[in-house]
Amino acid sequence: MDIIGRHTEQALLARLAQSRKPEFLAVYGRRRVGKTFLVREFYAGQTVFALTGKANARTTDQLQVFREALADASGTDPGPVPTWSAAFRLLKAHLAEVIAQPSRPGKLVVFIDELPWLATAKSGFISAFEHFWNSWASARPELLLVVCGSATSWIIDHIIRDHGGLHNRVTARLPLQPLTLGETQPYLAANSVVLNRLQIAELYMVLGGIPYYLDQIQPGLSPAQAIDAAVFAAEAPLADEFENLYASLFRHPETHIRLVEALGARGAGLTQTELVRKSGIPSGGTMTKALAELEQCGFIRSYRDFGRASQGRTWQLTDYFTQFHLKHIKPRHSVDPKYWENAPGRAAWNGFAFERLALDHIEQIKQRLGIAGVSTDVSAWRSRHSTPGVQIDLVIDRRDGIINLCELKFSAKPFSIDTRYDAELRLKRETFAEETKTAKALHTTLVTAAGLAPGTRRGEVQSEVTLDDLFQP
């Protein structure tokens, strides 16, 4: 299967394959995002050894997996492998033989997948791995070592930011992100799923750009029918995904789940004080570590409200599937295989999730506004004084003296601005100006799914962004 999209990532992999020095690449990202597929497909003709860790397995079981992998690579069973030190000695010998072959491919790729599963407690894996790289592999310009893992925080803490034998040894890193809308369209088409852009956005706002989730979409179904088949039908492939997702990433996921449950209750996010109150988890090391791990894995983000740098960060849930689980899967009182097709809250969900869709495609919004090369800060803003409360979900603070106050509206039909809404937009702009005391020009930007209706009022709107713009590269 061809790699769809991932152009920046493929450029990095190509550069490493052409390097004349030894390379050590760390690939990380949330579960199901396509890390293994990308590495295996891109380096299919150059991989001379591939090992995948086994979930929840003992060291003896992991060493047996290594034995089988080496037998596959070399064509010879090395026999029992007692320790990781012995394993890496065997790997070194195999690689030395391959390097000596006159017909070998250019760069030789060693791919170790799900590395955190291999590094079980007291196994000796990390020390043996460090020694393998530092004493031999790091001096072999023919080698490209690729390590990969879904436990993103583990990869960052123990490989990229390691203070021991692997300190500053990684030569390149690839944090793999979900597919964008523009990549999702050809990905679905390759699976014979033919939908228009509005329908693709509806799927995306439930599943995100996670390739494995998109693989569950059956051709010939509407977005609602496809979601029912993937999530709510009997034996649906994603029915238990939430529990499996967090259990596979974190040793003790209870704290992480309590945090995302608290964050899921408010779309704009919570301050740390609010999060302590909502989750019941005291502020301290446990919460700080769990928040950092969730952010590293791409489930949440932190930001500062515009103009309030001294007030600490706001934490916001950004994972589509987690939010969908909390709002529509977990609260169900009955099993309805056509739940989403019949759900009265679909329109409300689309409006809610469209805000996240815009945030995930901020580069496309900047491109549409003609400011792709302008340095910006992206945040949200909530009034502390106005009644009723004024909130702006997306603020783009530009270095060129302009701030875009973005209004996000999801509608299948072109959006109409009436006199009342025009006044509401004006009130938001004036309240923002008064409370922030900014001297920058304020531009109201409308981000919609289908654009503005012909003849609609545009007095407060200086710029527009549509769903089609979000599909751009």
C-alpha positions in Angstrom: 0.0 0.0 0.0 1.3 3.4 -0.9 2.0 6.0 1.7 -0.6 8.8 1.4 0.4 12.3 2.4 3.1 12.6 5.1 5.2 14.6 2.7 7.3 16.4 5.4 7.8 13.1 7.2 8.8 11.3 4.1 11.3 14.0 3.3 13.0 13.5 6.7 13.1 9.7 6.2 14.6 10.2 2.7 17.3 12.5 4.1 18.3 10.0 6.7 18.5 7.3 4.1 20.9 9.3 2.1 23.0 10.4 5.1 26.7 9.5 5.1 26.9 9.2 8.9 25.3 6.9 11.4 21.7 8.0 12.3 19.5 7.4 15.3 15.8 8.2 14.6 13.1 8.3 17.3 9.6 8.0 16.0 6.7 8.6 18.4 3.0 9.5 18.5 -0.2 8.3 19.9 -1.5 4.7 19.3 -3.0 3.9 15.9 -1.5 7.0 14.2 0.5 4.9 11.7 4.1 5.0 12.9 4.9 1.4 12.2 3.3 1.5 8.7 5.2 4.6 7.7 8.6 3.2 8.8 8.0 -0.3 7.4 6.7 0.9 4.0 9.3 3.7 3.5 12.3 1.5 4.4 10.9 -1.7 3.1 13.9 -2.4 0.9 16.5 -1.3 3.4 15.4 -2.9 6.7 17.9 -5.7 7.7 16.5 -6.3 11.1 13.1 -5.6 12.6 11.9 -6.3 16.2 8.6 -5.5 17.7 8.1 -5.6 21.5 5.4 -7.8 23.0 2.8 -6.1 25.2 2.8 -7.1 28.9 5.4 -9.9 28.4 8.2 -11.1 30.6 11.8 -10.6 29.7 12.2 -14.3 28.6 9.3 -13.8 26.2 10.7 -10.7 24.8 14.1 -12.4 24.2 12.3 -15.2 22.4 10.7 -12.6 20.2 14.2 -11.3 19.5 15.4 -14.8 18.7 12.7 -15.2 16.1 13.3 -11.8 14.6 17.0 -12.5 14.2 16.3 -15.9 12.7 14.0 -14.2 10.1 16.6 -11.6 9.3 19.6 -13.9 9.1 18.0 -17.1 7.9 19.6 -18.9 10.9 18.2 -19.7 14.3 20.7 -18.3 16.8 19.5 -20.6 19.6 18.4 -19.5 23.1 19.2 -15.9 23.9 19.7 -15.6 27.7 20.2 -11.9 28.2 19.8 -8.6 26.3 23.6 -8.2 26.3 23.8 -11.5 24.4 21.0 -10.4 22.1 22.8 -7.2 21.0 26.1 -9.1 20.5 24.2 -11.4 18.1 22.6 -8.4 16.4 26.1 -6.8 16.0 27.4 -9.9 14.4 24.5 -10.1 12.0 24.9 -6.5 11.0 28.6 -6.8 10.5 28.0 -9.7 8.1 25.4 -7.6 6.1 27.8 -4.6 6.0 30.5 -6.8 4.6 28.3 -7.9 1.7 29.2 -6.1 -1.6 25.6 -6.2 -2.8 24.1 -4.6 0.3 21.6 -1.7 0.0 22.9 1.8 0.7 21.7 2.6 4.2 20.9 -0.4 6.5 17.9 0.1 8.7 17.5 -1.5 12.1 13.9 -1.0 13.2 12.9 -1.6 16.9 9.2 -1.1 17.3 7.3 -0.7 20.6 10.6 -0.3 22.4 8.9 0.6 25.7 7.4 -2.9 25.9 10.9 -4.4 25.5 12.4 -2.4 28.4 10.7 -4.2 31.2 11.8 -3.6 34.8 15.2 -5.1 35.7 15.5 -6.7 32.2 18.8 -5.0 31.4 17.5 -3.9 28.0 18.3 -0.2 28.3 21.9 -0.8 29.4 22.5 -3.3 26.6 20.9 -1.1 24.1 23.0 1.9 25.1 26.2 -0.2 24.9 25.2 -1.5 21.4 24.8 2.0 20.1 27.6 3.8 21.9 30.3 1.1 21.5 29.6 0.0 17.9 26.6 1.2 16.0 27.3 4.9 16.4 30.6 4.4 14.5 28.9 2.7 11.5 27.9 5.2 8.8 26.0 2.4 7.1 23.4 2.2 9.8 20.2 3.9 10.5 18.7 2.9 13.8 14.9 3.6 14.1 13.1 3.2 17.4 9.4 3.6 17.8 6.7 3.5 20.5 3.2 4.6 21.2 4.1 5.3 24.8 5.2 8.8 23.7 6.1 10.1 27.2 8.4 7.0 27.7 10.2 7.6 24.4 10.7 11.3 25.3 11.9 10.7 28.8 14.0 7.6 28.3 15.4 8.1 24.8 15.2 11.7 23.6 15.8 13.4 27.0 17.8 10.6 28.6 20.5 11.8 31.0 22.4 8.6 31.0 24.1 6.6 28.2 21.7 7.8 25.5 22.1 11.5 26.3 22.1 13.5 23.0 22.5 10.3 21.0 19.3 10.7 19.0 20.2 12.4 15.7 16.6 13.0 14.4 13.1 12.8 15.8 9.7 12.3 14.1 6.6 13.1 16.2 4.0 11.6 14.0 0.7 13.6 14.0 -2.7 12.5 12.8 -3.6 12.9 9.1 -4.9 16.4 8.2 -8.2 16.8 6.4 -6.3 17.2 3.1 -4.6 13.8 3.7 -7.8 12.1 5.0 -9.6 12.7 1.7 -7.2 10.6 -0.5 -6.8 8.1 2.4 -10.5 7.3 2.5 -10.6 7.3 -1.3 -7.9 4.7 -1.4 -10.2 2.5 0.8 -13.0 3.1 -1.7 -14.8 5.4 0.7 -16.2 8.2 -1.5 -17.6 11.2 0.4 -17.8 14.9 -0.1 -15.7 17.3 2.0 -18.5 18.1 4.5 -19.1 14.4 5.1 -15.4 13.8 5.5 -15.3 16.6 8.1 -18.2 14.9 10.0 -16.2 11.7 10.2 -13.0 13.6 11.2 -14.8 15.3 14.0 -15.5 12.0 15.6 -12.4 9.9 14.7 -9.8 12.5 14.0 -7.1 11.8 11.4 -6.2 8.4 12.9 -5.5 5.9 10.1 -6.6 2.8 12.0 -9.9 4.5 12.9 -10.4 5.6 9.3 -9.8 2.0 8.2 -12.9 1.0 10.0 -15.1 3.2 7.7 -17.1 1.0 5.3 -17.7 2.1 1.7 -21.2 3.1 0.7 -22.4 4.3 4.0 -23.3 7.8 5.1 -21.1 9.4 7.9 -23.7 8.6 10.5 -24.1 5.0 9.3 -20.3 4.5 9.2 -19.9 5.8 12.7 -22.6 3.4 13.9 -20.9 0.5 12.2 -17.5 1.4 13.6 -18.5 2.3 17.2 -22.1 1.3 18.1 -23.0 -1.9 16.3 -22.7 -5.3 17.8 -19.0 -6.3 17.8 -18.0 -2.8 16.5 -14.2 -2.6 16.1 -13.9 0.6 18.1 -16.5 -0.3 20.8 -13.7 -0.8 23.5 -11.1 1.5 22.0 -11.2 4.1 24.8 -10.2 1.6 27.5 -7.7 -0.1 25.3 -6.2 3.2 24.2 -5.3 4.5 27.7 -4.4 1.1 29.1 -1.8 0.6 26.3 -0.2 3.9 26.9 0.0 4.4 30.6 0.9 2.0 33.4 -1.7 3.4 35.7 -4.3 5.1 33.5 -6.8 5.9 36.2 -5.4 9.4 36.8 -5.2 10.2 33.1 -8.8 9.1 32.6 -10.0 11.3 35.5 -8.2 14.3 34.0 -9.6 13.9 30.5 -13.1 13.3 32.0 -12.8 16.6 33.8 -11.5 18.4 30.8 -14.3 16.9 28.6 -16.9 18.7 30.6 -15.8 22.1 29.2 -14.8 22.6 25.6 -12.6 25.7 26.1 -10.6 23.9 28.9 -9.9 24.3 32.5 -7.2 26.2 34.5 -5.2 24.0 36.9 -7.3 25.3 39.9 -10.5 24.3 38.1 -9.0 21.0 37.1 -8.1 20.2 40.7 -11.7 20.9 41.7 -13.3 19.0 38.8 -11.1 15.9 38.9 -10.6 15.6 42.6 -6.8 15.1 42.0 -4.7 17.3 44.2 -2.2 19.6 42.6 1.3 18.2 42.8 3.6 15.8 41.2 1.1 13.1 40.2 -1.1 15.6 38.4 1.8 17.4 36.8 3.3 14.2 35.4 -0.1 12.9 34.1 -0.8 16.2 32.4 2.6 16.2 30.8 2.1 12.6 29.5 -1.3 13.4 28.1 0.1 16.4 26.3 3.0 14.5 24.9 0.7 11.9 23.6 -1.5 14.5 21.9 -4.7 14.0 23.9 -4.6 17.5 25.5 -3.0 20.9 24.9 -2.1 23.8 27.2 -2.4 27.4 26.3 -2.5 30.8 27.9 -5.5 33.0 27.5 -4.7 36.1 25.5 -3.1 38.8 27.6 -3.0 36.7 30.8 0.5 35.2 30.8 0.7 35.6 34.6 -2.4 33.6 35.3 -1.0 30.1 34.4 -2.1 27.8 31.7 -5.5 26.4 30.6 -5.7 22.8 29.7 -7.9 21.6 26.9 -9.0 18.2 25.7 -8.1 17.9 22.0 -8.5 14.2 21.1 -11.6 13.8 19.0 -12.3 10.2 19.9 -11.8 10.7 23.6 -14.3 13.6 23.6 -16.8 11.6 21.5 -16.5 8.7 24.0 -17.1 11.0 27.0 -20.1 12.7 25.4 -21.8 9.9 23.4 -20.4 6.5 24.1 -20.0 6.4 27.9 -23.3 8.0 28.9 -25.5 5.7 26.8 -28.2 3.9 28.8 -29.2 1.4 26.0 -27.5 -0.4 23.2 -28.7 1.1 20.0 -26.8 0.0 16.8 -28.1 3.0 15.0 -27.4 5.4 17.9 -25.5 8.1 15.8 -27.9 7.9 12.9 -30.8 8.7 15.2 -29.0 11.0 17.7 -30.7 14.3 18.1 -27.4 15.8 19.3 -25.5 15.4 16.1 -25.8 19.0 15.0 -24.7 20.2 18.5 -21.7 17.9 18.4 -20.6 19.1 14.9 -20.8 22.7 16.1 -18.7 21.8 19.2 -16.1 19.7 17.4 -15.7 22.2 14.5 -13.9 24.4 16.9 -11.3 21.7 17.4 -11.1 21.1 13.7 -10.2 24.7 13.1 -7.6 24.6 15.8 -6.0 21.5 14.3 -5.7 23.3 10.9 -4.4 26.6 12.0 -1.7 26.6 9.3 -4.4 26.3 6.6 -6.3 29.2 8.2 -3.1 31.3 8.2 -2.5 30.3 4.6 -6.0 31.5 3.6 -5.5 34.8 5.5 -2.2 35.3 3.6 -0.1 35.2 6.8 1.6 31.8 6.4 5.0 33.5 6.9 4.0 35.8 9.8 4.9 34.8 13.3 1.7 34.2 15.4 0.5 33.2 18.9 -2.7 31.1 19.0 -4.8 31.2 22.1 -8.4 31.6 23.4 -9.9 34.4 25.5 -12.7 34.6 28.1 -14.0 37.9 29.4 -13.9 38.3 33.2 -16.3 41.2 33.5 -18.9 41.1 30.8 -22.5 39.9 31.4 -23.4 37.7 29.6 -20.0 36.3 29.3 -18.0 36.8 26.1 -15.7 34.1 24.9 -13.6 33.9 21.7 -12.4 30.3 21.0 -9.6 31.2 18.6 -7.4 34.3 18.8 -4.6 34.7 16.3 -2.2 37.3 17.6 0.0 38.4 14.7 3.4 40.1 14.7 2.3 42.4 12.0 0.1 44.5 14.3 -3.2 42.6 13.7 -5.3 40.2 15.8 -7.8 37.9 14.1 -10.8 37.1 16.4 -12.1 33.9 14.8 -15.7 32.9 15.0 -16.3 29.2 14.2 -19.6 28.1 12.7 -20.4 24.6 11.3 -23.4 24.4 9.0 -24.2 22.3 6.0 -25.7 25.4 4.3 -24.0 28.8 3.7 -24.1 30.8 7.0 -26.3 33.9 7.3 -25.3 36.9 9.5 -28.4 38.7 10.6 -28.7 42.0 12.5 -28.6 40.3 15.9 -25.5 38.2 15.2 -23.7 41.2 13.6 -24.3 43.1 16.8 -23.0 40.1 18.8 -19.8 40.1 16.7 -19.3 43.8 17.4 -19.9 43.3 21.1 -17.2 40.6 21.2 -14.7 42.8 19.4 -15.4 45.8 21.6 -15.3 43.8 24.8 -12.0 42.2 23.8 -10.5 45.7 22.9 -11.6 47.2 26.2 -10.5 44.4 28.5 -7.1 43.6 26.8 -6.2 47.3 26.1 -4.5 46.0 22.9 -3.3 48.6 20.4 -3.4 46.2 17.5 -6.1 46.2 14.8 -8.9 43.7 15.4 -10.2 41.7 12.5 -13.2 39.5 12.9 -12.7 36.3 10.9 -15.5 33.9 10.2 -14.5 30.2 9.8 -17.5 28.3 8.3 -18.1 24.9 6.7 -20.0 26.3 3.7 -19.1 30.0 3.5 -21.4 33.0 3.8 -24.8 33.1 2.2 -25.2 35.5 -0.7 -26.4 38.9 0.4 -25.6 38.3 4.1 -24.4 41.1 6.3 -20.6 41.4 6.4 -20.1 44.6 8.3 -18.1 43.0 11.2 -16.4 40.4 9.1 -13.0 41.4 7.6 -12.0 37.9 6.4 -13.5 34.5 5.7 -12.2 30.9 5.9 -14.2 27.9 4.6 -14.0 24.2 5.0 -12.4 23.9 1.5 -9.5 26.1 2.8 -9.0 23.6 5.7 -8.5 20.8 3.1 -5.5 22.6 1.5 -2.0 21.2 2.0 
